[in-house]
Amino acid sequence: MQSKNLYLLMLQSSQEVLKKSIFAIQIEIKFSLFYCDQPLFVTENDPHKLLKLACIADILNFPDYTLGIMEHLTLSHGADPRYNLANTIFDRLSQFSDLVEQGLENLPVIQSIQDYIRF
């Protein structure tokens, strides 16, 4: 079902039904504004919950969401070593030879977290 900017409203209005009958739901979420007044997923800013979500996204094989959450955690909470995931991001992206050949330092995600990378 294509619902554009209404995911949050749909989920909020169906909480009771979902609690009783659904184990998991796959939806597309956004970490940056695409529509006017769009609620962003990162309005949840509890770093512990976001770290859990990154782990779940990784287990479910959603690497783009995992990377987005990890970048957000690093940029928002990277002063706390528990949430500075810059080295993890760098290490994971280093596993892709085509990205390494192009130069990881040229990737927007690496540029955004470069001040947090510790070698």
Protein Blocks (a to p, Z undefined) as FASTA:
>chain_A
ZZkjmmmmmmmmmmmmmmmmpfbdcddddfbdfbghiacfklpccfklmmmmmmmmmmno
paklmmmmmmmmmmmmmmpmklmcklmmmmmmmmpmklmmnopklpmklmmmmmmpcZZ
